[in-house]
Amino acid sequence: MNQHDNPLGTLLMPIFGFATIIGIVVICLMLAYPSTLTAGAALATVIGFAATLVALLGRLIGPEDH
C-alpha cells in the first residue's frame, strides 16, 4: 500500500469535491429559475464557501512561522 506523503491533500479532496457539487447545483438553479433571488443566493453560496475554505485551509496549514 502507498503511504500518503501529504495528509492535507487527502483531507482537502472531499472538501473540494463537495464544494464542486454545491457549485453545480447552484448553477443549475440559476439556469432553471433565473431571478434576482437565485442570483443573490448563488453569490452568497460562493462567498460563503470561499470564506469557509480559506478559514479551513488557514487552520490546517497553520501559521507560517512553524
Backbone as a printed PyTorch tensor [residue, N CA C, xyz], in Angstrom:
tensor([[[  0.8350,  -1.1860,   0.0000],
         [  0.0000,   0.0000,   0.0000],
         [  0.8770,   1.2450,   0.0000]],

        [[  0.3750,   2.2530,  -0.6360],
         [  1.1010,   3.5180,  -0.6740],
         [  0.7940,   4.3380,   0.5650]],

        [[  1.8280,   4.8870,   1.1530],
         [  1.6140,   5.8100,   2.2560],
         [  1.4850,   7.2060,   1.6790]],

        [[  0.6120,   7.9750,   2.2690],
         [  0.4030,   9.3310,   1.7940],
         [  1.4950,  10.2400,   2.3530]],

        [[  2.1540,  10.9370,   1.4620],
         [  3.1730,  11.8830,   1.8940],
         [  2.5470,  13.1620,   2.4310]],

        [[  1.3610,  13.4930,   1.9340],
         [  0.7150,  14.7360,   2.3190],
         [ -0.7090,  14.4490,   2.7940]],

        [[ -0.9230,  14.3000,   4.0990],
         [ -2.2740,  14.0130,   4.5850],
         [ -3.2200,  15.1880,   4.3750]],

        [[ -2.6820,  16.3890,   4.1910],
         [ -3.5240,  17.5510,   3.9390],
         [ -4.2660,  17.3950,   2.6160]],

        [[ -3.5970,  16.8550,   1.6150],
         [ -4.2250,  16.6410,   0.3170],
         [ -5.3820,  15.6630,   0.3810]],

        [[ -5.2310,  14.6090,   1.1620],
         [ -6.3100,  13.6360,   1.2790],
         [ -7.4840,  14.2070,   2.0580]],

        [[ -7.2310,  15.1460,   2.9260],
         [ -8.3120,  15.7850,   3.6710],
         [ -9.0440,  16.8070,   2.8050]],

        [[ -8.3190,  17.4960,   1.9430],
         [ -8.9350,  18.5480,   1.1350],
         [ -9.7130,  18.0070,  -0.0580]],

        [[ -9.3860,  16.8270,  -0.5350],
         [-10.0450,  16.2840,  -1.7190],
         [-11.5660,  16.1850,  -1.5470]],

        [[-12.0950,  15.5900,  -0.4820],
         [-13.5570,  15.5440,  -0.3540],
         [-14.1700,  16.9190,  -0.1330]],

        [[-13.4280,  17.8320,   0.4840],
         [-13.9630,  19.1860,   0.6990],
         [-14.1490,  19.8900,  -0.6360]],

        [[-13.1410,  19.8190,  -1.5090],
         [-13.2620,  20.4490,  -2.8160],
         [-14.2890,  19.7200,  -3.6820]],

        [[-14.4160,  18.4250,  -3.5210],
         [-15.4500,  17.6820,  -4.2430],
         [-16.8450,  18.1310,  -3.8420]],

        [[-17.0600,  18.2910,  -2.5490],
         [-18.3480,  18.7620,  -2.0460],
         [-18.6310,  20.1820,  -2.5330]],

        [[-17.6230,  21.0510,  -2.5050],
         [-17.8020,  22.4220,  -2.9800],
         [-18.1350,  22.4480,  -4.4690]],

        [[-17.5420,  21.5510,  -5.2410],
         [-17.8420,  21.4720,  -6.6700],
         [-19.2840,  21.0410,  -6.8990]],

        [[-19.7400,  20.0700,  -6.1560],
         [-21.1270,  19.6050,  -6.2890],
         [-22.0990,  20.7150,  -5.9280]],

        [[-21.8390,  21.4250,  -4.8450],
         [-22.7100,  22.5400,  -4.4530],
         [-22.7030,  23.6180,  -5.5380]],

        [[-21.5440,  23.8950,  -6.1130],
         [-21.4660,  24.8870,  -7.1850],
         [-22.2780,  24.4780,  -8.4010]],

        [[-22.2430,  23.2030,  -8.7490],
         [-23.0270,  22.7210,  -9.8900],
         [-24.5190,  22.8540,  -9.6050]],

        [[-24.9280,  22.5360,  -8.3910],
         [-26.3400,  22.6670,  -8.0220],
         [-26.7790,  24.1260,  -8.1120]],

        [[-25.9410,  25.0320,  -7.6390],
         [-26.2820,  26.4580,  -7.6850],
         [-26.3980,  26.9360,  -9.1340]],

        [[-25.4790,  26.5070,  -9.9980],
         [-25.5520,  26.8850, -11.4130],
         [-26.8240,  26.3360, -12.0450]],

        [[-27.1770,  25.1080, -11.7310],
         [-28.4070,  24.5250, -12.2720],
         [-29.6410,  25.2840, -11.7990]],

        [[-29.6500,  25.6990, -10.5460],
         [-30.7700,  26.5000, -10.0500],
         [-30.8570,  27.8420, -10.7630]],

        [[-29.6870,  28.4310, -11.0320],
         [-29.6820,  29.7060, -11.7580],
         [-30.2440,  29.5340, -13.1650]],

        [[-29.9330,  28.4190, -13.8070],
         [-30.4410,  28.1740, -15.1560],
         [-31.9280,  27.8250, -15.1380]],

        [[-32.3760,  27.1070, -14.1200],
         [-33.7670,  26.6790, -14.0550],
         [-34.6880,  27.8140, -13.6110]],

        [[-34.2480,  28.6160, -12.6590],
         [-35.0730,  29.6910, -12.1100],
         [-34.2970,  31.0010, -12.0990]],

        [[-34.1140,  31.6170, -13.2580],
         [-33.3440,  32.8700, -13.2770],
         [-34.1300,  34.0160, -12.6350]],

        [[-33.6170,  34.4980, -11.5290],
         [-34.2320,  35.6410, -10.8500],
         [-33.1760,  36.3100,  -9.9840]],

        [[-33.5400,  37.4480,  -9.4440],
         [-32.6290,  38.1710,  -8.5600],
         [-32.3920,  37.3860,  -7.2720]],

        [[-33.4200,  36.6990,  -6.8020],
         [-33.2910,  35.9120,  -5.5720],
         [-32.2980,  34.7680,  -5.7400]],

        [[-32.3880,  34.0210,  -6.8330],
         [-31.4460,  32.9210,  -7.0290],
         [-30.0400,  33.4450,  -7.3250]],

        [[-29.9370,  34.6020,  -7.9690],
         [-28.6120,  35.1900,  -8.1910],
         [-27.9780,  35.5910,  -6.8660]],

        [[-28.7650,  36.1690,  -5.9680],
         [-28.2600,  36.5300,  -4.6430],
         [-27.8780,  35.3090,  -3.8310]],

        [[-28.7090,  34.2570,  -3.9200],
         [-28.3990,  33.0200,  -3.1980],
         [-27.1280,  32.3790,  -3.7530]],

        [[-26.9620,  32.4100,  -5.0740],
         [-25.7570,  31.8430,  -5.6830],
         [-24.5230,  32.6190,  -5.2480]],

        [[-24.6110,  33.9290,  -5.2590],
         [-23.4760,  34.7540,  -4.8390],
         [-23.1410,  34.5280,  -3.3680]],

        [[-24.1680,  34.4490,  -2.5280],
         [-23.9390,  34.1930,  -1.1020],
         [-23.3150,  32.8150,  -0.8820]],

        [[-23.7390,  31.8310,  -1.6650],
         [-23.1760,  30.4900,  -1.5420],
         [-21.7060,  30.4760,  -1.9300]],

        [[-21.3770,  31.1290,  -3.0290],
         [-19.9850,  31.1660,  -3.4830],
         [-19.1090,  31.8980,  -2.4650]],

        [[-19.5780,  33.0260,  -1.9660],
         [-18.8010,  33.7870,  -0.9770],
         [-18.6560,  32.9830,   0.3110]],

        [[-19.7290,  32.3310,   0.7350],
         [-19.6740,  31.5220,   1.9530],
         [-18.7080,  30.3620,   1.8420]],

        [[-18.7530,  29.6530,   0.7130],
         [-17.8210,  28.5460,   0.5290],
         [-16.3840,  29.0290,   0.4310]],

        [[-16.1650,  30.1360,  -0.2510],
         [-14.8000,  30.6630,  -0.3600],
         [-14.2590,  31.0390,   1.0110]],

        [[-15.0730,  31.7120,   1.8140],
         [-14.6320,  32.1050,   3.1490],
         [-14.3770,  30.8830,   4.0300]],

        [[-15.2390,  29.8910,   3.9230],
         [-15.0640,  28.6700,   4.7200],
         [-13.8050,  27.9220,   4.3140]],

        [[-13.5550,  27.8020,   3.0090],
         [-12.3550,  27.1010,   2.5580],
         [-11.0830,  27.8350,   2.9580]],

        [[-11.0980,  29.1590,   2.8760],
         [ -9.9190,  29.9240,   3.2880],
         [ -9.6660,  29.7540,   4.7860]],

        [[-10.7260,  29.8180,   5.5950],
         [-10.5660,  29.6340,   7.0380],
         [-10.0820,  28.2230,   7.3640]],

        [[-10.6300,  27.2280,   6.6820],
         [-10.2280,  25.8470,   6.9200],
         [ -8.7800,  25.6170,   6.5100]],

        [[ -8.4050,  26.1380,   5.3500],
         [ -7.0140,  25.9960,   4.9190],
         [ -6.0630,  26.7040,   5.8760]],

        [[ -6.4640,  27.8470,   6.3710],
         [ -5.6300,  28.5580,   7.3400],
         [ -5.4090,  27.7540,   8.6060]],

        [[ -6.4560,  27.0740,   9.0600],
         [ -6.3080,  26.2480,  10.2650],
         [ -5.4770,  24.9950,   9.9950]],

        [[ -5.6740,  24.3780,   8.8200],
         [ -4.9510,  23.1510,   8.5120],
         [ -3.4720,  23.3980,   8.2550]],

        [[ -3.1720,  24.4500,   7.5250],
         [ -1.7730,  24.7330,   7.1910],
         [ -1.0720,  25.3450,   8.3840]],

        [[ -1.7430,  26.2000,   9.1050],
         [ -1.1690,  26.8040,  10.2950],
         [ -0.3750,  28.0580,   9.9740]],

        [[  0.2050,  28.6410,  11.0110],
         [  0.9930,  29.8550,  10.7950],
         [  2.2670,  29.5560,   9.9980]],

        [[  2.7590,  30.5690,   9.3550],
         [  3.9370,  30.3770,   8.5080],
         [  5.2360,  30.3100,   9.2970]],

        [[  5.2120,  30.6580,  10.5590],
         [  6.4550,  30.6650,  11.3350],
         [  6.6340,  29.3650,  12.1340]],

        [[  6.3090,  28.2290,  11.5520],
         [  6.4880,  26.9580,  12.2630],
         [  7.6950,  26.2360,  11.8100]]])
